[in-house]
Amino acid sequence: MPERPLDHRLTDPPSLPAVIVVADDDRVSRDALATTLKNAGFKVVIAGDGQEAVELVGRGGVDLVMLDILMPRLGGIESCRIIKGMTNESFVPVMLVTVKTDTASRVEGLKIGADDYITKPFEEREMIARVEAMLRIKRLNDHLVSVRKKLERLSVYDELTGLYNYRHLHTRLQEEFKRAERYHGPLACVVVDVDNLRGHNERGGQALGDAILRGVADSLRRCVREVDVVARYGGEEFLVILPSTPIAGAMAVAERIFREIRGRVFGDTSANASTRATVSLGVATYPSQDINTKEALLRAADTAITNAKREGGNRIGVFQQRNTMYTPDTEPSSRYTDATARTSSDRPPASLRSKS
């Protein structure tokens, strides 16, 4: 069900009035309860029976439900059972409204998950206090659920860029490497390093550096397939895992990334806090000589990008039998735009310049 805005300051009242569903087939009792709740600042939605209350909860946005036990179609006890089954995580408190002598129904309701009850005729101050107590518990539960979801996300994703983080990267790389081993297929890695990020930070501040990293992350997403894996590898480094991709396909992706980033402006152009940036890339593929583990594949990609940085950056390094350096032409090239490049033979592009 849709989530309502959360108030993380648990001791303060919520920013929006709590929505309370009041279900009772007795119009006099229902109106009296609704009026008391409205006077206390709550938003009240009326339901004529338990079935209608269940439907309202199913639409979302309900903070608390007050159910009369004896109603036509669907009574309070059965309605409570259904509502609790619908809201395992979001937690919608249910309060039963009973007559003073209805002890058995109160006990049964509490056993199946009702959170509290009030008796007819009710004392207004006590009823409001019980409602507020239930809403405090709900806000606490919602806050804890929100924190848990955030921690789960942070365990997988990098907070700045939204890409997979370093920890999850190794899990995915292990999975893809095992798949490549099992089916004897190719697997490529491309390490992407932002050139001179420290200089950009010194010139434009941390905000500009962060804008460059977010922009590079966005470019990487646009340059790969849905099955490819993009992760933040380090401070200014990213890693792209390309399943079922030989050297020709990996070079096509690397050149696409190279051109995409070189053609972008990063930062806030309206505030004159923008710049262009370049990247260096290191490409390695499995299977190839000296690469028979995922660790060896990462080392090979790191070696390739180290050599690219040593040559001055703004270029693509390829790990082969001999170190190979490649700088794409300034103008767009169609050499690697063929859709079959991602599954073609493992021959390196003829335009690569080998360096001993």
Residue frames relative to the residue before (quaternion, step in Angstrom):
aa qw qx qy qz dx dy dz
M 1.0000 0.0000 0.0000 0.0000 0.00 0.00 0.00
P 0.6088 -0.5814 0.3728 0.3903 3.65 -1.05 0.63
E 0.3892 -0.7254 0.5191 0.2299 3.54 -1.05 0.78
R 0.3714 -0.6940 0.5707 0.2340 3.55 -1.10 0.75
P 0.6317 -0.5153 0.3970 0.4215 3.59 -1.18 0.43
L 0.3275 -0.7692 0.5213 0.1713 3.55 -0.89 0.93
D 0.2720 -0.7193 0.6143 0.1768 3.56 -1.12 0.72
H 0.2321 -0.8186 0.5117 0.1191 3.58 -0.27 1.27
R 0.6147 0.4795 -0.3698 0.5054 3.62 1.22 -0.20
L 0.2511 -0.8558 0.4307 0.1382 3.50 0.22 1.33
T 0.6638 0.5052 -0.3173 0.4511 3.62 1.10 -0.45
D 0.6431 0.5124 -0.3270 0.4659 3.60 1.24 -0.25
P 0.5633 -0.5765 0.4450 0.3902 3.61 -1.15 0.40
P 0.5858 -0.5824 0.4138 0.3827 3.61 -1.10 0.54
S 0.5857 -0.6029 0.4122 0.3516 3.57 -1.13 0.62
L 0.7431 0.2621 -0.1731 0.5908 3.60 1.16 -0.54
P 0.5518 -0.6053 0.4340 0.3752 3.62 -1.03 0.66
A 0.5161 -0.6437 0.4693 0.3145 3.56 -1.02 0.81
V 0.3357 -0.7313 0.5644 0.1843 3.54 -1.09 0.83
I 0.0472 -0.8097 0.5843 -0.0289 3.58 -0.62 1.16
V 0.2400 -0.7470 0.6047 0.1372 3.56 -0.87 0.99
V 0.1120 -0.7739 0.6221 0.0382 3.57 -0.85 1.03
A 0.0459 -0.8119 0.5814 -0.0253 3.58 -0.52 1.22
D 0.2930 0.7184 -0.5812 0.2456 3.57 -0.66 1.16
D 0.3716 -0.7410 0.5134 0.2221 3.58 -0.89 0.90
D 0.5988 0.5260 -0.3582 0.4863 3.59 1.29 -0.21
R 0.3654 -0.7804 0.4615 0.2111 3.58 -0.29 1.28
V 0.6438 0.5346 -0.3335 0.4343 3.62 0.95 -0.82
S 0.6851 0.4673 -0.2832 0.4818 3.59 0.84 -0.97
R 0.6520 0.5338 -0.3097 0.4406 3.57 0.98 -0.90
D 0.6865 0.4801 -0.2888 0.4635 3.58 0.90 -0.93
A 0.6296 0.5341 -0.3388 0.4511 3.59 1.03 -0.74
L 0.6692 0.4870 -0.2959 0.4769 3.57 0.96 -0.89
A 0.6561 0.5166 -0.3108 0.4538 3.59 0.95 -0.88
T 0.6495 0.5201 -0.3237 0.4504 3.60 0.94 -0.82
T 0.6438 0.5209 -0.3203 0.4600 3.58 0.96 -0.87
L 0.6769 0.4911 -0.2922 0.4640 3.59 0.93 -0.88
K 0.6474 0.5105 -0.3216 0.4657 3.60 0.98 -0.79
N 0.6441 0.5180 -0.3221 0.4616 3.58 1.00 -0.79
A 0.6718 0.4772 -0.2923 0.4853 3.60 1.18 -0.52
G 0.6375 -0.5820 0.3127 0.3963 3.60 1.26 0.13
F 0.5421 0.6164 -0.4085 0.3991 3.60 1.21 0.19
K 0.4031 -0.6598 0.5692 0.2797 3.53 -1.29 0.43
V 0.1437 -0.8246 0.5462 0.0317 3.58 -0.62 1.11
V 0.1056 -0.7560 0.6439 0.0514 3.54 -1.05 0.91
I 0.3192 -0.7821 0.5152 0.1452 3.55 -0.72 1.13
A 0.0393 -0.7621 0.6458 0.0250 3.57 -1.14 0.80
G 0.4197 -0.7429 0.4688 0.2284 3.54 -0.89 0.93
D 0.7960 0.0111 -0.0065 0.6052 3.59 1.22 -0.35
G 0.7311 -0.4455 0.2957 0.4237 3.56 -1.32 0.07
Q 0.6113 0.5623 -0.3531 0.4307 3.59 1.03 -0.73
E 0.6654 0.4892 -0.2964 0.4796 3.56 0.93 -0.86
A 0.6262 0.5338 -0.3374 0.4572 3.60 1.02 -0.72
V 0.6398 0.5196 -0.3217 0.4661 3.58 0.98 -0.86
E 0.6564 0.5118 -0.3114 0.4585 3.60 0.95 -0.85
L 0.6391 0.5225 -0.3235 0.4624 3.60 1.02 -0.75
V 0.6463 0.5047 -0.3169 0.4766 3.58 0.96 -0.84
G 0.6460 0.5423 -0.3193 0.4321 3.59 1.01 -0.81
R 0.6426 0.5232 -0.3289 0.4530 3.60 1.12 -0.49
G 0.4995 -0.6846 0.4025 0.3462 3.57 1.25 -0.31
G 0.7325 0.4559 -0.3172 0.3936 3.54 -1.37 0.22
V 0.5431 0.6082 -0.4074 0.4113 3.61 1.25 0.21
D 0.2782 -0.7890 0.5309 0.1347 3.57 -0.90 0.96
L 0.7994 -0.0244 0.0494 0.5983 3.59 1.09 -0.62
V 0.1702 -0.7746 0.6024 0.0899 3.57 -1.13 0.71
M 0.1217 -0.7656 0.6289 0.0594 3.55 -0.98 0.93
L 0.0763 -0.8360 0.5422 -0.0358 3.57 -0.48 1.26
D 0.3403 -0.6774 0.6102 0.2302 3.53 -0.96 0.90
I 0.5044 -0.6797 0.4311 0.3125 3.61 -0.88 0.83
L 0.7778 0.3012 -0.1576 0.5287 3.60 0.87 -0.93
M 0.2448 0.7475 -0.5767 0.2207 3.58 -0.37 1.32
P 0.5367 -0.6108 0.4587 0.3584 3.61 -1.18 0.49
R 0.7776 0.3287 -0.2885 0.4517 3.53 -1.43 0.31
L 0.7855 -0.1541 0.1581 0.5782 3.59 0.50 -1.20
G 0.3048 -0.7851 0.5157 0.1573 3.57 -0.54 1.18
G 0.7253 -0.4675 0.3043 0.4034 3.53 -1.35 0.20
I 0.6414 0.5382 -0.3347 0.4323 3.60 0.97 -0.83
E 0.7047 0.4466 -0.2651 0.4834 3.60 0.82 -0.99
S 0.6139 0.5413 -0.3469 0.4581 3.60 1.05 -0.70
C 0.6338 0.5295 -0.3204 0.4639 3.56 1.00 -0.85
R 0.6420 0.5297 -0.3255 0.4486 3.58 0.95 -0.89
I 0.6798 0.4886 -0.2907 0.4632 3.59 0.93 -0.91
I 0.6598 0.5163 -0.3115 0.4484 3.59 0.88 -0.93
K 0.6656 0.4937 -0.3120 0.4646 3.59 0.93 -0.84
G 0.6464 0.5071 -0.3240 0.4691 3.58 1.10 -0.56
M 0.6561 0.5151 -0.2976 0.4643 3.58 1.20 -0.53
T 0.8066 0.3061 -0.0987 0.4959 3.60 1.02 -0.76
N 0.0612 0.8489 -0.5221 0.0552 3.57 0.84 0.95
E 0.7736 0.3515 -0.1895 0.4920 3.60 0.91 -0.88
S 0.7149 0.4773 -0.2806 0.4270 3.58 0.82 -0.95
F 0.2312 -0.8213 0.4893 0.1808 3.62 1.20 -0.50
V 0.0792 0.7469 -0.6500 0.1154 3.52 -0.36 1.35
P 0.3503 -0.7545 0.5086 0.2221 3.63 -0.44 1.13
V 0.1611 -0.7675 0.6148 0.0836 3.55 -1.12 0.75
M 0.0881 -0.7750 0.6251 0.0280 3.56 -0.87 1.04
L 0.2919 -0.7524 0.5682 0.1611 3.58 -0.89 0.97
V 0.2252 -0.7457 0.6140 0.1273 3.55 -1.08 0.79
T 0.0373 0.8318 -0.5446 0.1002 3.58 -0.45 1.22
V 0.5016 -0.5769 0.5256 0.3733 3.52 -1.36 0.09
K 0.6722 -0.5482 0.3095 0.3898 3.56 -1.13 0.61
T 0.7235 0.4549 -0.2579 0.4507 3.60 1.00 -0.72
D 0.5680 0.6382 -0.3667 0.3683 3.60 1.28 -0.12
T 0.0259 0.8479 -0.5275 0.0454 3.60 0.74 1.06
A 0.6540 0.5344 -0.3283 0.4230 3.62 0.87 -0.90
S 0.6652 0.4952 -0.3095 0.4653 3.59 0.95 -0.83
R 0.6255 0.5306 -0.3458 0.4557 3.59 1.01 -0.77
V 0.6606 0.5077 -0.3057 0.4608 3.58 0.89 -0.92
E 0.6608 0.5045 -0.3093 0.4618 3.58 0.92 -0.91
G 0.6596 0.5190 -0.3082 0.4480 3.58 0.97 -0.88
L 0.6618 0.4969 -0.3059 0.4705 3.57 0.95 -0.85
K 0.6320 0.5435 -0.3342 0.4398 3.59 1.05 -0.70
I 0.7401 0.4050 -0.2420 0.4792 3.60 0.97 -0.74
G 0.7524 -0.4422 0.2076 0.4418 3.61 1.21 0.21
A 0.4067 0.6871 -0.5062 0.3260 3.61 1.16 0.08
D 0.4010 -0.7601 0.4696 0.2024 3.57 -0.95 0.88
D 0.7902 -0.0878 0.0631 0.6032 3.61 1.14 -0.46
Y 0.1732 -0.7709 0.5968 0.1394 3.56 -1.25 0.00
I 0.1396 -0.7360 0.6487 0.1341 3.53 -1.32 0.36
T 0.3575 -0.7534 0.5198 0.1857 3.56 -1.14 0.61
K 0.3877 -0.6818 0.5726 0.2386 3.51 -1.25 0.61
P 0.5452 -0.2928 -0.7814 0.0799 1.53 -1.75 1.78
F 0.3932 -0.7496 0.4849 0.2198 3.63 -0.91 0.84
E 0.3953 -0.6582 0.5866 0.2577 3.51 -1.31 0.51
E 0.5120 -0.7213 0.3655 0.2900 3.57 -0.51 1.21
R 0.6895 0.4873 -0.3043 0.4410 3.60 0.77 -0.95
E 0.6506 0.5002 -0.3209 0.4729 3.57 0.96 -0.79
M 0.6537 0.5218 -0.3217 0.4438 3.59 0.93 -0.87
I 0.6640 0.4911 -0.3062 0.4734 3.60 0.91 -0.88
A 0.6384 0.5264 -0.3306 0.4540 3.59 1.00 -0.81
R 0.6544 0.5020 -0.3135 0.4705 3.61 0.99 -0.80
V 0.6403 0.5197 -0.3242 0.4636 3.59 0.99 -0.81
E 0.6703 0.4956 -0.3017 0.4627 3.59 0.88 -0.92
A 0.6215 0.5354 -0.3437 0.4572 3.59 1.06 -0.71
M 0.6525 0.5090 -0.3085 0.4689 3.59 0.98 -0.84
L 0.6692 0.4999 -0.3018 0.4595 3.58 0.98 -0.82
R 0.6047 0.5341 -0.3605 0.4681 3.60 1.10 -0.60
I 0.6424 0.5106 -0.3167 0.4756 3.56 1.00 -0.84
K 0.6419 0.5197 -0.3294 0.4577 3.59 0.97 -0.79
R 0.6588 0.5011 -0.3235 0.4585 3.61 0.89 -0.89
L 0.6317 0.5220 -0.3322 0.4670 3.58 1.02 -0.77
N 0.6614 0.5011 -0.3082 0.4652 3.57 0.93 -0.89
D 0.6561 0.5106 -0.3114 0.4602 3.59 0.92 -0.88
H 0.6337 0.5273 -0.3242 0.4640 3.57 1.04 -0.79
L 0.6715 0.4923 -0.3015 0.4646 3.58 0.91 -0.89
V 0.6276 0.5219 -0.3349 0.4707 3.60 1.02 -0.76
S 0.6500 0.5194 -0.3126 0.4583 3.57 0.98 -0.85
V 0.6581 0.5018 -0.3057 0.4707 3.58 0.95 -0.89
R 0.6480 0.5230 -0.3215 0.4508 3.58 0.96 -0.85
K 0.6566 0.5045 -0.3111 0.4665 3.57 0.95 -0.86
K 0.6450 0.5146 -0.3249 0.4622 3.56 1.01 -0.79
L 0.6587 0.4982 -0.3130 0.4690 3.59 0.97 -0.83
E 0.6282 0.5242 -0.3367 0.4660 3.57 1.04 -0.74
R 0.6540 0.5024 -0.3134 0.4707 3.57 0.99 -0.80
L 0.6730 0.4973 -0.3030 0.4561 3.59 0.92 -0.89
S 0.6178 0.5429 -0.3544 0.4449 3.60 1.15 -0.45
V 0.7374 0.3667 -0.2066 0.5283 3.58 1.27 -0.33
Y 0.8095 0.2656 -0.1089 0.5121 3.59 0.91 -0.92
D 0.4781 -0.6291 0.5357 0.2979 3.52 -1.28 0.57
E 0.4844 -0.7183 0.4189 0.2717 3.57 -0.71 1.07
L 0.6836 0.5039 -0.2983 0.4355 3.61 0.93 -0.82
T 0.8160 0.2982 -0.1224 0.4798 3.57 0.74 -1.07
G 0.4102 -0.7127 0.4746 0.3141 3.60 1.13 -0.51
L 0.5138 0.6214 -0.4258 0.4107 3.59 1.27 0.10
Y 0.6561 -0.4418 0.3952 0.4670 3.57 -1.29 0.05
N 0.3858 -0.7230 0.5181 0.2449 3.58 -1.08 0.68
Y 0.7561 -0.4139 0.2683 0.4301 3.54 -1.37 0.15
R 0.6517 0.5322 -0.3206 0.4351 3.58 0.97 -0.82
H 0.7111 0.4392 -0.2666 0.4800 3.57 0.82 -0.98
L 0.5428 0.6336 -0.3913 0.3883 3.57 1.14 -0.60
H 0.7007 0.4726 -0.2855 0.4519 3.58 0.81 -0.96
T 0.5919 0.5469 -0.3689 0.4632 3.59 1.12 -0.55
R 0.6980 0.4646 -0.2770 0.4693 3.57 0.87 -0.96
L 0.6370 0.5252 -0.3380 0.4518 3.58 1.00 -0.76
Q 0.6243 0.5287 -0.3347 0.4677 3.57 1.03 -0.77
E 0.6552 0.5106 -0.3131 0.4604 3.60 0.93 -0.86
E 0.7008 0.4653 -0.2801 0.4624 3.59 0.83 -0.95
F 0.6398 0.5169 -0.3421 0.4543 3.60 1.02 -0.71
K 0.6433 0.5117 -0.3257 0.4671 3.60 0.96 -0.81
R 0.6381 0.5187 -0.3278 0.4651 3.58 1.02 -0.75
A 0.6511 0.5075 -0.3159 0.4676 3.59 0.97 -0.84
E 0.6390 0.5152 -0.3238 0.4704 3.60 1.02 -0.78
R 0.6819 0.5156 -0.2970 0.4255 3.55 0.85 -1.00
Y 0.7964 0.2979 -0.1433 0.5065 3.58 0.89 -0.93
H 0.4185 -0.7360 0.4457 0.2908 3.59 1.32 0.23
G 0.4263 0.6948 -0.4685 0.3406 3.55 0.96 0.91
P 0.5780 -0.5967 0.4220 0.3631 3.59 -1.23 0.32
L 0.0619 -0.7618 0.6436 0.0389 3.54 -1.28 0.50
A 0.1056 -0.8139 0.5708 0.0261 3.57 -0.77 1.03
C 0.1522 -0.7482 0.6380 0.0998 3.54 -1.28 0.56
V 0.0737 -0.7686 0.6343 0.0394 3.55 -1.07 0.81
V 0.1705 -0.7606 0.6203 0.0873 3.56 -0.73 1.10
V 0.1254 -0.7892 0.6004 0.0295 3.56 -0.87 1.04
D 0.0421 -0.8078 0.5873 -0.0284 3.57 -0.70 1.13
V 0.3825 -0.7168 0.5346 0.2325 3.59 -0.81 1.02
D 0.3797 -0.7375 0.5145 0.2173 3.58 -0.70 1.07
N 0.8783 0.0147 -0.0208 0.4774 3.54 -1.07 0.90
L 0.1368 0.8090 -0.5590 0.1196 3.60 0.83 0.88
R 0.5995 0.5640 -0.3680 0.4325 3.59 1.04 -0.67
G 0.6447 0.5221 -0.3206 0.4571 3.58 1.00 -0.79
H 0.6373 0.5105 -0.3264 0.4761 3.57 1.02 -0.75
N 0.6406 0.5213 -0.3239 0.4615 3.59 1.01 -0.78
E 0.6661 0.5033 -0.3036 0.4592 3.57 0.96 -0.85
R 0.7049 0.4625 -0.2688 0.4658 3.56 1.00 -0.78
G 0.8349 0.2110 -0.0776 0.5024 3.59 0.82 -0.92
G 0.5669 -0.6072 0.3869 0.4003 3.58 1.24 0.02
Q 0.7145 -0.4580 0.3242 0.4179 3.52 -1.35 0.24
A 0.6022 0.5806 -0.3610 0.4123 3.58 1.08 -0.71
L 0.6571 0.4939 -0.3152 0.4743 3.59 0.98 -0.78
G 0.6392 0.5254 -0.3270 0.4565 3.57 0.97 -0.82
D 0.6570 0.4966 -0.3089 0.4757 3.57 0.97 -0.84
A 0.6299 0.5313 -0.3370 0.4554 3.60 1.03 -0.77
I 0.6317 0.5199 -0.3342 0.4680 3.59 1.02 -0.74
L 0.6660 0.5019 -0.3093 0.4570 3.59 0.88 -0.90
R 0.6605 0.4884 -0.3135 0.4763 3.59 0.96 -0.80
G 0.6540 0.5186 -0.3105 0.4549 3.57 1.03 -0.80
V 0.6358 0.5106 -0.3244 0.4794 3.57 1.01 -0.80
A 0.6300 0.5297 -0.3320 0.4607 3.59 0.98 -0.83
D 0.6520 0.5087 -0.3117 0.4679 3.58 0.97 -0.84
S 0.6425 0.5175 -0.3207 0.4653 3.59 0.99 -0.80
L 0.6439 0.5266 -0.3281 0.4477 3.57 0.95 -0.83
R 0.6305 0.5338 -0.3383 0.4507 3.59 0.95 -0.82
R 0.7017 0.4822 -0.2736 0.4475 3.57 0.95 -0.89
C 0.7025 0.4944 -0.2613 0.4402 3.58 1.15 -0.52
V 0.7209 0.4208 -0.2464 0.4926 3.62 1.19 -0.13
R 0.5724 -0.5718 0.4648 0.3597 3.53 -1.37 0.18
E 0.6711 -0.4940 0.3673 0.4131 3.54 -1.31 0.22
V 0.6854 0.4888 -0.2911 0.4546 3.61 1.05 -0.70
D 0.5696 0.5923 -0.3937 0.4121 3.60 1.20 -0.28
V 0.3276 -0.7409 0.5610 0.1704 3.55 -1.22 0.55
V 0.0630 -0.7875 0.6131 0.0045 3.57 -0.82 1.05
A 0.0513 0.8119 -0.5749 0.0875 3.56 -0.77 1.03
R 0.4571 -0.6167 0.5479 0.3324 3.52 -1.28 0.38
Y 0.2714 -0.8195 0.4971 0.0870 3.52 -0.57 1.26
G 0.7836 -0.0841 0.0895 0.6090 3.57 1.16 -0.62
G 0.8137 -0.2459 0.1721 0.4978 3.57 -1.20 -0.42
E 0.8113 0.0300 0.0052 0.5839 3.59 0.72 -1.06
E 0.5800 0.5851 -0.3652 0.4335 3.58 1.24 0.37
F 0.1270 -0.7588 0.6363 0.0564 3.51 -1.23 0.71
L 0.1902 -0.7680 0.5992 0.1227 3.55 -1.20 0.51
V 0.1346 -0.7678 0.6237 0.0579 3.54 -0.97 0.95
I 0.1648 -0.7688 0.6136 0.0727 3.57 -0.78 1.09
L 0.1066 -0.8149 0.5697 -0.0030 3.56 -0.72 1.15
P 0.2072 -0.7987 0.5527 0.1170 3.61 -0.12 1.22
S 0.8494 0.1405 -0.1185 0.4948 3.56 -1.24 0.64
T 0.5445 0.6150 -0.3820 0.4235 3.57 1.07 0.76
P 0.2353 -0.7722 0.5740 0.1371 3.63 -0.61 1.10
I 0.7804 -0.3754 0.2209 0.4487 3.58 -1.31 -0.01
A 0.6451 0.5260 -0.3433 0.4351 3.62 0.92 -0.82
G 0.6753 0.4811 -0.2934 0.4758 3.59 0.92 -0.85
A 0.6353 0.5268 -0.3284 0.4593 3.59 1.02 -0.79
M 0.6542 0.4989 -0.3168 0.4719 3.59 1.01 -0.79
A 0.6049 0.5498 -0.3568 0.4523 3.59 1.08 -0.68
V 0.6686 0.4829 -0.2949 0.4825 3.58 0.94 -0.88
A 0.6482 0.5269 -0.3242 0.4440 3.59 0.90 -0.90
E 0.6799 0.4733 -0.3022 0.4716 3.59 0.89 -0.84
R 0.6123 0.5426 -0.3489 0.4571 3.58 1.05 -0.72
I 0.6508 0.5055 -0.3063 0.4766 3.58 0.97 -0.88
F 0.6347 0.5564 -0.3183 0.4314 3.55 0.93 -0.98
R 0.7187 0.4451 -0.2504 0.4719 3.57 0.82 -1.02
E 0.6249 0.5548 -0.3389 0.4323 3.59 0.97 -0.83
I 0.7112 0.4484 -0.2661 0.4714 3.58 0.84 -0.96
R 0.6514 0.5209 -0.3267 0.4446 3.58 0.97 -0.79
G 0.6998 0.4714 -0.2724 0.4624 3.59 1.14 -0.53
R 0.6113 0.5799 -0.3442 0.4142 3.61 1.26 -0.06
V 0.2564 -0.6913 0.6429 0.2075 3.51 -1.36 0.36
F 0.1987 -0.8050 0.5542 0.0738 3.57 -0.75 1.08
G 0.7180 0.4307 -0.3257 0.4392 3.54 -1.12 0.68
D 0.6412 -0.5225 0.4165 0.3772 3.54 -1.35 -0.26
T 0.2704 -0.7950 0.5223 0.1484 3.60 -0.23 1.27
S 0.6364 0.5466 -0.3417 0.4236 3.61 1.05 -0.67
A 0.7302 0.3879 -0.2244 0.5157 3.59 1.17 -0.57
N 0.4532 -0.7046 0.4310 0.3352 3.59 1.28 0.28
A 0.5382 0.5730 -0.4271 0.4468 3.56 1.09 0.75
S 0.4568 0.6697 -0.4491 0.3757 3.53 0.79 1.08
T 0.0250 -0.7914 0.6108 -0.0044 3.54 -1.25 0.39
R 0.3942 -0.6368 0.5836 0.3138 3.50 -1.36 0.10
A 0.1335 -0.7897 0.5957 0.0605 3.57 -1.16 0.52
T 0.2247 -0.7449 0.6095 0.1522 3.52 -1.26 0.46
V 0.2245 -0.7617 0.5913 0.1407 3.53 -1.28 0.31
S 0.2738 -0.6894 0.6361 0.2124 3.48 -1.37 0.35
L 0.1523 -0.8028 0.5740 0.0534 3.56 -1.03 0.79
G 0.1437 -0.7637 0.6237 0.0839 3.53 -1.17 0.71
V 0.1310 -0.8143 0.5652 0.0190 3.57 -0.72 1.11
A 0.0882 0.7667 -0.6326 0.0650 3.56 -0.99 0.88
T 0.1384 -0.8038 0.5760 0.0537 3.57 -1.09 0.70
Y 0.2128 -0.7172 0.6488 0.1389 3.49 -1.34 0.53
P 0.5864 -0.2451 -0.7719 0.0168 1.57 -1.89 1.68
S 0.1346 0.7491 -0.6447 0.0706 3.53 -1.19 0.63
Q 0.7267 -0.4417 0.2853 0.4420 3.55 -1.27 0.25
D 0.8479 0.1322 -0.1514 0.4907 3.57 -0.99 0.99
I 0.6669 0.4401 -0.3243 0.5064 3.63 1.19 0.23
N 0.2119 0.7861 -0.5534 0.1760 3.56 -0.29 1.26
T 0.7137 0.3032 -0.2467 0.5813 3.60 1.29 0.26
K 0.6173 -0.5431 0.3996 0.4053 3.56 -1.23 0.33
E 0.6049 0.5494 -0.3575 0.4522 3.58 1.11 -0.61
A 0.6508 0.5036 -0.3124 0.4747 3.57 1.02 -0.82
L 0.6230 0.5370 -0.3417 0.4547 3.58 1.06 -0.71
L 0.6599 0.4894 -0.3057 0.4813 3.60 0.96 -0.82
R 0.6427 0.5156 -0.3311 0.4598 3.59 0.96 -0.82
A 0.6460 0.5215 -0.3269 0.4515 3.57 0.98 -0.81
A 0.6561 0.4935 -0.3126 0.4779 3.60 0.96 -0.84
D 0.6385 0.5183 -0.3205 0.4701 3.59 1.03 -0.76
T 0.6337 0.5229 -0.3254 0.4681 3.57 1.02 -0.80
A 0.6532 0.5249 -0.3128 0.4472 3.57 0.95 -0.89
I 0.7126 0.4336 -0.2830 0.4735 3.59 0.86 -0.84
T 0.5730 0.5663 -0.3821 0.4527 3.60 1.13 -0.54
N 0.6619 0.4925 -0.3000 0.4788 3.57 0.97 -0.85
A 0.6281 0.5304 -0.3361 0.4597 3.58 1.04 -0.74
K 0.6643 0.4878 -0.3029 0.4785 3.59 0.97 -0.83
R 0.6280 0.5441 -0.3298 0.4481 3.56 1.06 -0.76
E 0.6797 0.4790 -0.2816 0.4789 3.57 1.11 -0.66
G 0.7003 -0.4749 0.2649 0.4625 3.59 1.25 0.11
G 0.4938 -0.6800 0.4189 0.3439 3.58 1.27 -0.01
N 0.7358 0.4142 -0.3092 0.4375 3.52 -1.36 -0.16
R 0.6646 0.4340 -0.3080 0.5244 3.57 0.95 0.92
I 0.4444 -0.6742 0.5287 0.2614 3.54 -1.35 0.17
G 0.1608 -0.7717 0.6100 0.0813 3.54 -0.90 1.00
V 0.1479 -0.7912 0.5908 0.0556 3.57 -0.99 0.87
F 0.3076 -0.7450 0.5619 0.1860 3.57 -0.84 0.99
Q 0.1647 0.7503 -0.6221 0.1512 3.54 -0.67 1.24
Q 0.7717 -0.2979 0.2227 0.5160 3.58 -1.17 -0.39
R 0.7508 0.1232 -0.1000 0.6412 3.52 1.18 -0.65
N 0.5813 -0.5943 0.4116 0.3735 3.56 -1.03 0.73
T 0.0973 -0.8049 0.5853 0.0061 3.57 -0.83 1.00
M 0.1237 -0.7890 0.6004 0.0398 3.52 -0.90 0.97
Y 0.0206 -0.8090 0.5858 -0.0439 3.54 -0.95 0.91
T 0.0576 -0.7722 0.6322 0.0252 3.54 -0.91 0.97
P 0.3898 -0.7387 0.4924 0.2447 3.63 -0.49 1.13
D 0.5778 -0.5668 0.4535 0.3732 3.55 -1.19 0.55
T 0.6074 -0.5683 0.4088 0.3755 3.55 -1.21 0.51
E 0.6997 0.4298 -0.2666 0.5045 3.59 0.98 -0.81
P 0.5917 -0.5760 0.4142 0.3827 3.60 -1.08 0.62
S 0.2007 -0.7841 0.5820 0.0788 3.51 -1.05 0.85
S 0.3210 -0.7460 0.5512 0.1914 3.55 -1.14 0.65
R 0.3138 0.7920 -0.4861 0.1949 3.57 1.24 0.19
Y 0.8206 0.2303 -0.0852 0.5160 3.56 0.90 -0.92
T 0.4392 0.7209 -0.4525 0.2875 3.59 1.14 0.40
D 0.4607 0.6774 -0.4569 0.3466 3.60 1.23 -0.17
A 0.4947 -0.6868 0.4455 0.2917 3.59 -0.79 1.00
T 0.6388 0.5347 -0.3357 0.4397 3.58 1.16 -0.48
A 0.4579 0.7122 -0.4479 0.2871 3.60 1.22 -0.17
R 0.6456 0.5441 -0.3329 0.4198 3.59 1.06 -0.65
T 0.7780 0.2703 -0.1669 0.5421 3.61 1.20 -0.27
S 0.4362 0.7150 -0.4498 0.3102 3.59 1.24 0.25
S 0.7511 -0.3993 0.2699 0.4512 3.56 -1.31 -0.03
D 0.5809 -0.6282 0.4177 0.3057 3.54 -1.28 0.38
R 0.3841 0.7244 -0.4977 0.2828 3.62 1.19 0.33
P 0.4411 -0.6892 0.4979 0.2873 3.63 -0.89 0.84
P 0.6203 -0.5525 0.3972 0.3901 3.59 -1.15 0.53
A 0.5353 -0.6605 0.4218 0.3152 3.57 -0.97 0.81
S 0.6416 0.5614 -0.3257 0.4088 3.56 1.17 -0.51
L 0.4903 0.6625 -0.4496 0.3444 3.62 1.21 -0.12
R 0.2840 -0.7482 0.5776 0.1610 3.53 -1.08 0.84
S 0.2728 -0.7826 0.5379 0.1541 3.60 -0.48 1.14
K 0.1118 -0.7688 0.6278 0.0481 3.50 -1.15 0.83
S 0.4195 -0.7122 0.4985 0.2613 3.56 -0.75 0.93
